[in-house]
Amino acid sequence: MTAPRWVPLWFRGAAIYGLLALLPQYLLPQPAGAELVAYGFIGTASAFQIVFWIIGGDPIRYRALMLTGVAEKLAFGVPALLLHAAGKAPLAVVLFGGLDLLLGLGFLLAWRATPRR
């Protein structure tokens, strides 16, 4: 029993993309008074990229964690779209939120395509 070939590539690609998008944010100035929230978000989201890398290494073994990945992507993607619609977030946030939603959809499809142990 093996997962489709695209599943580990999707998760490992998501991990690489996520770290490339997140880690440089440590070098940017954060909103005054919200530094802890900003750095906490960057750190927590970066830790999740490691989880995605691990899932990509053995999708069948870590199949149950795939749905947690879907939740992680929804947790940023949905608020990004809603905040933009309310005029509270710039278009760049929508682009990254949309990418997260696309990755989350891929995680859901990967979960469905990956056989149980």
DSSP file with accessible surface (Angstrom, degrees, kcal/mol):
  #  RESIDUE AA STRUCTURE BP1 BP2  ACC     N-H-->O    O-->H-N    N-H-->O    O-->H-N    TCO  KAPPA ALPHA  PHI   PSI    X-CA   Y-CA   Z-CA
    1    1 A M              0   0  155      0, 0.0     2,-0.3     0, 0.0    59,-0.1   0.000 360.0 360.0 360.0 127.1    0.0    0.0    0.0
    2    2 A T        -     0   0  119     58,-0.0     3,-0.1    57,-0.0     0, 0.0  -0.968 360.0-113.2-137.8 156.4    1.4    3.4   -1.0
    3    3 A A        -     0   0   17     -2,-0.3   111,-0.1     1,-0.1    57,-0.0  -0.519  51.9 -84.7 -79.5 153.1    0.1    6.9   -1.3
    4    4 A P    >   -     0   0   43      0, 0.0     3,-1.6     0, 0.0    -1,-0.1  -0.287  42.9-113.6 -55.1 146.9   -0.2    8.5   -4.7
    5    5 A R  T 3> S+     0   0  177      1,-0.3     4,-1.1     2,-0.2    -2,-0.1   0.801 112.7  60.0 -57.6 -30.9    3.1   10.0   -5.8
    6    6 A W  H 3> S+     0   0  104      1,-0.2     4,-2.6     2,-0.2    -1,-0.3   0.773  90.3  72.1 -72.2 -21.9    1.8   13.5   -5.7
    7    7 A V  H <> S+     0   0    0     -3,-1.6     4,-2.2     2,-0.2     5,-0.2   0.957 100.2  40.6 -64.0 -53.4    0.8   13.4   -2.0
    8    8 A P  H  > S+     0   0   22      0, 0.0     4,-2.7     0, 0.0     5,-0.3   0.909 116.3  52.5 -63.1 -34.5    4.4   13.5   -0.5
    9    9 A L  H  X S+     0   0   97     -4,-1.1     4,-2.5     2,-0.2    -2,-0.2   0.896 108.4  50.8 -64.5 -39.6    5.4   16.1   -3.1
   10   10 A W  H  X S+     0   0   82     -4,-2.6     4,-2.3     2,-0.2    -1,-0.2   0.936 114.5  42.4 -63.5 -46.6    2.4   18.3   -2.2
   11   11 A F  H  X S+     0   0    0     -4,-2.2     4,-2.1     2,-0.2    -2,-0.2   0.916 116.8  46.1 -69.9 -41.6    3.1   18.2    1.5
   12   12 A R  H  X S+     0   0   78     -4,-2.7     4,-2.2    -5,-0.2    -1,-0.2   0.906 113.6  50.0 -68.4 -38.3    6.9   18.7    1.1
   13   13 A G  H  X S+     0   0   37     -4,-2.5     4,-2.8    -5,-0.3     5,-0.2   0.911 109.7  51.1 -63.8 -40.7    6.3   21.5   -1.4
   14   14 A A  H  X S+     0   0    1     -4,-2.3     4,-2.7    -5,-0.2    -2,-0.2   0.892 109.1  51.8 -62.8 -39.0    3.9   23.2    1.0
   15   15 A A  H  X S+     0   0    2     -4,-2.1     4,-2.3     2,-0.2    -2,-0.2   0.930 112.0  44.9 -64.4 -45.0    6.5   22.9    3.8
   16   16 A I  H  X S+     0   0   87     -4,-2.2     4,-2.4     2,-0.2     5,-0.2   0.947 115.0  47.6 -64.5 -48.7    9.2   24.6    1.7
   17   17 A Y  H  X S+     0   0   65     -4,-2.8     4,-2.2     1,-0.2     5,-0.2   0.932 111.6  51.9 -57.0 -45.7    6.8   27.3    0.4
   18   18 A G  H  X S+     0   0    3     -4,-2.7     4,-2.4    -5,-0.2     5,-0.3   0.921 110.6  46.0 -60.7 -45.4    5.6   27.9    4.0
   19   19 A L  H  X S+     0   0   59     -4,-2.3     4,-2.1     1,-0.2    -1,-0.2   0.906 112.5  51.2 -66.6 -38.3    9.1   28.3    5.5
   20   20 A L  H  < S+     0   0  125     -4,-2.4    -1,-0.2    -5,-0.2    -2,-0.2   0.853 115.8  42.4 -65.5 -33.0   10.1   30.6    2.6
   21   21 A A  H  < S+     0   0   29     -4,-2.2    -2,-0.2    -5,-0.2    -1,-0.2   0.833 122.8  36.7 -81.0 -32.0    7.0   32.8    3.1
   22   22 A L  H >< S+     0   0   14     -4,-2.4     3,-1.6    -5,-0.2     4,-0.4   0.915 104.1  59.8 -90.7 -48.5    7.2   32.8    6.9
   23   23 A L  G >< S+     0   0   80     -4,-2.1     3,-1.9     1,-0.3     4,-0.3   0.858  98.3  58.5 -60.7 -38.0   10.8   33.0    8.1
   24   24 A P  G >  S+     0   0   67      0, 0.0     3,-1.8     0, 0.0     4,-0.3   0.774  91.5  73.5 -61.7 -19.7   11.7   36.3    6.4
   25   25 A Q  G X  S+     0   0   63     -3,-1.6     3,-1.0     1,-0.3    -2,-0.2   0.732  81.2  70.2 -67.3 -18.7    8.9   37.9    8.4
   26   26 A Y  G <  S+     0   0   95     -3,-1.9    -1,-0.3    -4,-0.4    -3,-0.1   0.764  97.2  52.8 -64.5 -23.8   11.1   37.7   11.5
   27   27 A L  G <  S+     0   0  154     -3,-1.8    -1,-0.2    -4,-0.3    -2,-0.2   0.551  94.6  87.4 -88.8  -9.4   13.3   40.4    9.9
   28   28 A L  S <  S-     0   0   99     -3,-1.0     2,-0.1    -4,-0.3    -3,-0.0  -0.617  89.0-101.5 -90.2 149.7   10.4   42.8    9.3
   29   29 A P        -     0   0  124      0, 0.0    -1,-0.1     0, 0.0    -2,-0.1  -0.471  39.6-143.1 -66.6 140.1    9.2   45.3   11.8
   30   30 A Q        -     0   0   38     -2,-0.1     5,-0.2     1,-0.1     3,-0.1  -0.693  31.9 -78.3-103.2 158.8    6.0   44.1   13.5
   31   31 A P    >   -     0   0   78      0, 0.0     3,-2.3     0, 0.0     4,-0.2  -0.295  56.6-102.7 -58.2 133.0    3.0   46.3   14.6
   32   32 A A  T 3  S+     0   0   98      1,-0.3     0, 0.0     2,-0.2     0, 0.0  -0.331 107.2  14.3 -58.7 130.0    3.8   48.2   17.8
   33   33 A G  T 3  S+     0   0   75     -3,-0.1    -1,-0.3     1,-0.0     4,-0.1   0.295 119.3  70.8  87.5 -10.3    2.1   46.5   20.7
   34   34 A A    <>  +     0   0   34     -3,-2.3     4,-2.6     1,-0.1     5,-0.2   0.120  56.9 114.4-123.3  21.5    1.4   43.3   18.8
   35   35 A E  H  > S+     0   0   84      1,-0.2     4,-3.2     2,-0.2     5,-0.4   0.908  76.9  51.9 -60.5 -42.7    4.9   41.9   18.5
   36   36 A L  H  > S+     0   0  151      1,-0.2     4,-2.5     2,-0.2    -1,-0.2   0.922 111.6  46.7 -62.1 -42.9    4.1   38.9   20.6
   37   37 A V  H  > S+     0   0  110      2,-0.2     4,-2.5     1,-0.2    -1,-0.2   0.942 115.2  46.4 -63.7 -45.6    1.1   38.0   18.5
   38   38 A A  H  X S+     0   0   17     -4,-2.6     4,-2.5     2,-0.2    -2,-0.2   0.949 117.0  41.7 -63.8 -50.8    3.0   38.5   15.2
   39   39 A Y  H  X S+     0   0   89     -4,-3.2     4,-2.6     1,-0.2     5,-0.2   0.865 113.8  53.9 -67.2 -34.1    6.1   36.5   16.3
   40   40 A G  H  X S+     0   0   33     -4,-2.5     4,-2.7    -5,-0.4     5,-0.3   0.915 109.4  48.2 -63.8 -41.5    3.9   33.9   17.9
   41   41 A F  H  X S+     0   0   89     -4,-2.5     4,-2.8    -5,-0.2     5,-0.3   0.950 112.4  48.2 -62.3 -48.1    2.0   33.5   14.6
   42   42 A I  H  X S+     0   0    1     -4,-2.5     4,-2.2     1,-0.2    -2,-0.2   0.934 115.3  45.1 -60.0 -45.3    5.2   33.2   12.6
   43   43 A G  H  X S+     0   0   25     -4,-2.6     4,-2.2     2,-0.2    -1,-0.2   0.925 115.1  45.6 -66.0 -45.1    6.7   30.7   15.0
   44   44 A T  H  X S+     0   0   92     -4,-2.7     4,-1.8     2,-0.2    -2,-0.2   0.934 114.6  47.5 -65.6 -44.9    3.6   28.5   15.3
   45   45 A A  H  X S+     0   0    6     -4,-2.8     4,-1.1    -5,-0.3    -1,-0.2   0.897 110.9  52.8 -64.7 -36.2    3.0   28.5   11.6
   46   46 A S  H  X S+     0   0   12     -4,-2.2     4,-1.1    -5,-0.3     3,-0.4   0.901 105.5  54.0 -65.2 -39.9    6.7   27.7   10.9
   47   47 A A  H >X S+     0   0   53     -4,-2.2     4,-1.4     1,-0.2     3,-0.5   0.888 103.8  56.6 -61.0 -36.7    6.4   24.7   13.3
   48   48 A F  H 3X S+     0   0   53     -4,-1.8     4,-2.3     1,-0.2    -1,-0.2   0.830  97.1  62.8 -65.1 -29.0    3.5   23.5   11.3
   49   49 A Q  H 3X S+     0   0    2     -4,-1.1     4,-2.0    -3,-0.4    -1,-0.2   0.881 100.7  52.8 -64.7 -33.2    5.7   23.5    8.2
   50   50 A I  H <X S+     0   0  100     -4,-1.1     4,-2.3    -3,-0.5    -1,-0.2   0.901 106.4  53.1 -66.5 -38.6    7.9   20.9    9.8
   51   51 A V  H  X S+     0   0   43     -4,-1.4     4,-2.7     1,-0.2    -2,-0.2   0.928 107.6  51.1 -60.9 -42.7    4.7   18.8   10.4
   52   52 A F  H  X S+     0   0    0     -4,-2.3     4,-2.3     1,-0.2    -1,-0.2   0.898 108.6  51.7 -62.5 -38.5    3.9   19.0    6.7
   53   53 A W  H  X S+     0   0  110     -4,-2.0     4,-1.1     2,-0.2    -1,-0.2   0.924 110.3  48.6 -63.1 -42.9    7.4   17.9    5.9
   54   54 A I  H >X S+     0   0   76     -4,-2.3     4,-1.0     1,-0.2     3,-0.6   0.924 109.8  51.5 -63.8 -44.4    7.0   14.8    8.2
   55   55 A I  H >< S+     0   0    0     -4,-2.7     3,-0.9     1,-0.2     7,-0.3   0.926 106.5  55.2 -57.7 -43.7    3.6   14.0    6.7
   56   56 A G  H 3< S+     0   0    4     -4,-2.3    -1,-0.2     1,-0.2    -2,-0.2   0.781 101.6  59.1 -61.9 -25.3    5.3   14.1    3.3
   57   57 A G  H << S+     0   0   46     -4,-1.1    -1,-0.2    -3,-0.6    -2,-0.2   0.797 128.9   6.3 -74.4 -27.7    7.8   11.5    4.4
   58   58 A D    <X  +     0   0   67     -4,-1.0     4,-2.1    -3,-0.9    -1,-0.2  -0.499  68.5 174.9-155.0  74.9    5.2    8.9    5.3
   59   59 A P  T  4 S+     0   0   13      0, 0.0     4,-0.2     0, 0.0     7,-0.2   0.835  80.7  52.4 -58.4 -34.5    1.7    9.9    4.2
   60   60 A I  T >4 S+     0   0   23      1,-0.2     3,-1.1     2,-0.2    57,-0.3   0.948 111.3  46.2 -68.4 -44.8    0.1    6.6    5.1
   61   61 A R  T 34 S+     0   0  133      1,-0.2     3,-0.3     2,-0.1    -1,-0.2   0.882 122.5  35.8 -63.0 -38.9    1.5    6.7    8.7
   62   62 A Y  T >X S+     0   0   64     -4,-2.1     3,-1.2    -7,-0.3     4,-0.6   0.110  78.0 122.1-105.7  24.5    0.6   10.3    9.2
   63   63 A R  H X> S+     0   0   32     -3,-1.1     3,-1.5     1,-0.3     4,-0.5   0.875  70.3  58.7 -54.3 -41.8   -2.7   10.3    7.3
   64   64 A A  H >> S+     0   0   82     -3,-0.3     3,-0.7     1,-0.3     4,-0.5   0.834  99.4  58.7 -61.7 -30.4   -4.7   11.5   10.4
   65   65 A L  H <> S+     0   0   67     -3,-1.2     4,-1.7     1,-0.2    -1,-0.3   0.684  86.3  79.1 -72.5 -17.0   -2.6   14.6   10.7
   66   66 A M  H <X S+     0   0    0     -3,-1.5     4,-1.7    -4,-0.6    -1,-0.2   0.883  90.1  52.7 -59.5 -37.9   -3.6   15.7    7.1
   67   67 A L  H <X S+     0   0   72     -3,-0.7     4,-2.1    -4,-0.5    -1,-0.2   0.843 104.0  56.3 -69.2 -29.3   -6.9   17.0    8.4
   68   68 A T  H  X S+     0   0   65     -4,-0.5     4,-2.3    -3,-0.3    -1,-0.2   0.886 105.0  53.5 -65.3 -36.4   -5.1   19.0   11.0
   69   69 A G  H  X S+     0   0    0     -4,-1.7     4,-2.1     2,-0.2    -2,-0.2   0.887 105.2  53.2 -63.7 -38.5   -3.2   20.6    8.1
   70   70 A V  H  X S+     0   0   22     -4,-1.7     4,-2.4     1,-0.2    -2,-0.2   0.944 109.5  48.8 -60.6 -45.2   -6.5   21.4    6.5
   71   71 A A  H  X S+     0   0   57     -4,-2.1     4,-2.2     1,-0.2    -2,-0.2   0.903 108.6  53.4 -62.4 -39.8   -7.6   23.2    9.7
   72   72 A E  H  X S+     0   0   30     -4,-2.3     4,-0.6     1,-0.2    -1,-0.2   0.905 110.8  46.7 -63.0 -39.6   -4.3   25.1    9.8
   73   73 A K  H >X S+     0   0    3     -4,-2.1     4,-2.6     1,-0.2     3,-0.7   0.888 112.2  49.4 -71.5 -37.0   -4.8   26.4    6.3
   74   74 A L  H 3X S+     0   0   84     -4,-2.4     4,-1.8     1,-0.2    -1,-0.2   0.865 100.2  67.0 -66.7 -34.0   -8.4   27.4    6.9
   75   75 A A  H 3< S+     0   0   71     -4,-2.2    -1,-0.2    -5,-0.2    -2,-0.2   0.743 117.0  23.7 -63.1 -23.5   -7.3   29.2   10.1
   76   76 A F  H <X S+     0   0   59     -3,-0.7     4,-2.1    -4,-0.6    -2,-0.2   0.786 120.7  55.0-104.6 -42.8   -5.4   31.8    8.0
   77   77 A G  H  X S+     0   0    0     -4,-2.6     4,-1.9     2,-0.2    -3,-0.2   0.912 108.0  46.4 -61.8 -45.9   -7.1   31.6    4.6
   78   78 A V  H  X S+     0   0   63     -4,-1.8     4,-2.6    -5,-0.2     5,-0.2   0.962 114.3  45.6 -66.8 -50.2  -10.7   32.2    5.7
   79   79 A P  H  > S+     0   0   56      0, 0.0     4,-3.1     0, 0.0     5,-0.3   0.890 109.6  57.3 -61.2 -34.0   -9.9   35.2    8.0
   80   80 A A  H  X S+     0   0    3     -4,-2.1     4,-2.0     1,-0.2    -2,-0.2   0.940 110.7  42.7 -60.4 -44.9   -7.7   36.7    5.3
   81   81 A L  H  X S+     0   0   72     -4,-1.9     4,-2.4     2,-0.2    -1,-0.2   0.921 116.2  47.8 -67.4 -43.4  -10.6   36.7    2.8
   82   82 A L  H  X S+     0   0  114     -4,-2.6     4,-1.6     2,-0.2    -2,-0.2   0.908 111.9  49.0 -65.7 -41.7  -13.1   38.0    5.4
   83   83 A L  H  <>S+     0   0   82     -4,-3.1     5,-3.2    -5,-0.2     6,-0.6   0.887 111.5  49.6 -66.9 -37.5  -10.9   40.8    6.6
   84   84 A H  H ><5S+     0   0   72     -4,-2.0     3,-1.9    -5,-0.3    -2,-0.2   0.932 108.2  53.2 -65.1 -42.5  -10.1   41.9    3.1
   85   85 A A  H 3<5S+     0   0   85     -4,-2.4    -1,-0.2     1,-0.3    -2,-0.2   0.830 109.0  50.3 -61.4 -30.2  -13.9   41.9    2.3
   86   86 A A  T 3<5S-     0   0   66     -4,-1.6    -1,-0.3    -5,-0.2    -2,-0.2   0.374 120.1-111.3 -87.8   3.7  -14.4   44.1    5.3
   87   87 A G  T < 5S+     0   0   66     -3,-1.9    -3,-0.2     2,-0.2    -2,-0.1   0.708  90.3 110.9  76.5  21.5  -11.6   46.5    4.1
   88   88 A K      < +     0   0  163     -5,-3.2    -4,-0.3    -6,-0.2    -5,-0.1   0.349  68.8  48.7-111.0   4.0   -9.3   45.5    7.0
   89   89 A A  S    S-     0   0   14     -6,-0.6    -2,-0.2    -5,-0.2    -1,-0.1  -0.996  80.4-117.4-144.7 141.0   -6.6   43.7    5.0
   90   90 A P    >>  -     0   0   85      0, 0.0     4,-1.2     0, 0.0     3,-0.9  -0.208  34.4-102.4 -73.7 168.0   -4.6   44.5    1.9
   91   91 A L  H 3> S+     0   0  107      1,-0.3     4,-2.2     2,-0.2     5,-0.2   0.838 118.3  64.7 -59.6 -34.6   -4.8   42.5   -1.3
   92   92 A A  H 3> S+     0   0   54      1,-0.2     4,-2.1     2,-0.2    -1,-0.3   0.886  99.6  53.0 -57.8 -37.6   -1.4   40.9   -0.6
   93   93 A V  H <> S+     0   0   43     -3,-0.9     4,-2.7     1,-0.2    -1,-0.2   0.901 106.9  52.5 -65.2 -38.2   -3.0   39.2    2.5
   94   94 A V  H  X S+     0   0   25     -4,-1.2     4,-3.1     2,-0.2    -2,-0.2   0.905 106.9  53.0 -64.1 -39.5   -5.8   37.8    0.2
   95   95 A L  H  X S+     0   0  110     -4,-2.2     4,-2.1     2,-0.2    -2,-0.2   0.943 113.3  41.7 -62.7 -45.9   -3.2   36.4   -2.2
   96   96 A F  H  X S+     0   0   99     -4,-2.1     4,-2.2     2,-0.2    -1,-0.2   0.890 115.0  51.6 -69.1 -36.7   -1.4   34.5    0.6
   97   97 A G  H  X S+     0   0    0     -4,-2.7     4,-2.3     2,-0.2    -2,-0.2   0.911 109.1  50.9 -64.0 -40.7   -4.7   33.5    2.2
   98   98 A G  H  X S+     0   0   31     -4,-3.1     4,-2.3     2,-0.2    -2,-0.2   0.898 108.5  51.3 -63.8 -40.5   -5.9   32.2   -1.2
   99   99 A L  H  X S+     0   0   75     -4,-2.1     4,-2.7     1,-0.2    -1,-0.2   0.909 109.0  51.5 -62.2 -40.5   -2.7   30.1   -1.5
  100  100 A D  H  X S+     0   0   18     -4,-2.2     4,-2.7     2,-0.2    -2,-0.2   0.908 109.0  50.0 -62.3 -41.5   -3.3   28.7    1.9
  101  101 A L  H  X S+     0   0   47     -4,-2.3     4,-2.3     2,-0.2    -1,-0.2   0.901 110.5  50.3 -64.5 -38.0   -6.8   27.7    0.9
  102  102 A L  H  X S+     0   0   98     -4,-2.3     4,-2.2     2,-0.2    -2,-0.2   0.929 111.8  47.4 -64.1 -44.2   -5.5   26.0   -2.2
  103  103 A L  H  X S+     0   0   22     -4,-2.7     4,-2.4     1,-0.2    -2,-0.2   0.910 110.6  52.7 -62.7 -40.9   -2.9   24.1   -0.2
  104  104 A G  H  X S+     0   0    5     -4,-2.7     4,-2.3     2,-0.2    -2,-0.2   0.898 107.4  51.3 -62.0 -40.2   -5.7   23.1    2.3
  105  105 A L  H  X S+     0   0   94     -4,-2.3     4,-2.7     1,-0.2    -1,-0.2   0.927 109.8  50.5 -61.7 -42.3   -7.8   21.8   -0.6
  106  106 A G  H  X S+     0   0    6     -4,-2.2     4,-2.6     1,-0.2    -2,-0.2   0.894 108.3  52.4 -62.0 -38.2   -4.8   19.8   -1.7
  107  107 A F  H  X S+     0   0    0     -4,-2.4     4,-2.4     2,-0.2    -1,-0.2   0.909 110.0  48.8 -63.6 -41.1   -4.4   18.4    1.8
  108  108 A L  H  X S+     0   0   66     -4,-2.3     4,-2.2     2,-0.2    -2,-0.2   0.934 112.7  47.0 -64.9 -44.2   -8.0   17.4    1.9
  109  109 A L  H  X S+     0   0   87     -4,-2.7     4,-2.0     1,-0.2    -2,-0.2   0.883 111.3  52.5 -64.7 -36.3   -7.7   15.7   -1.5
  110  110 A A  H  X S+     0   0    0     -4,-2.6     4,-1.7     2,-0.2    -2,-0.2   0.913 107.1  52.1 -64.8 -41.4   -4.5   14.0   -0.3
  111  111 A W  H  < S+     0   0   62     -4,-2.4     3,-0.2     1,-0.2    -2,-0.2   0.923 112.1  46.0 -59.6 -44.3   -6.3   12.7    2.8
  112  112 A R  H  < S+     0   0  182     -4,-2.2    -1,-0.2     1,-0.2    -2,-0.2   0.844 115.2  46.7 -67.1 -34.1   -9.0   11.2    0.6
  113  113 A A  H  < S+     0   0   42     -4,-2.0    -1,-0.2    -5,-0.2    -2,-0.2   0.670  94.5  88.0 -84.0 -17.1   -6.4    9.7   -1.9
  114  114 A T  S  < S-     0   0    3     -4,-1.7  -111,-0.1    -3,-0.2     2,-0.0  -0.712  78.0-129.0 -88.6 124.9   -4.2    8.2    0.8
  115  115 A P        -     0   0   38      0, 0.0   -52,-0.1     0, 0.0     2,-0.1  -0.336  23.7-109.2 -69.4 153.6   -5.1    4.7    1.9
  116  116 A R              0   0  173      1,-0.1   -55,-0.1   -53,-0.1   -56,-0.1  -0.449 360.0 360.0 -74.2 155.6   -5.5    3.8    5.6
  117  117 A R              0   0  203    -57,-0.3    -1,-0.1    -2,-0.1   -56,-0.0  -0.353 360.0 360.0 -68.9 360.0   -2.9    1.6    7.2
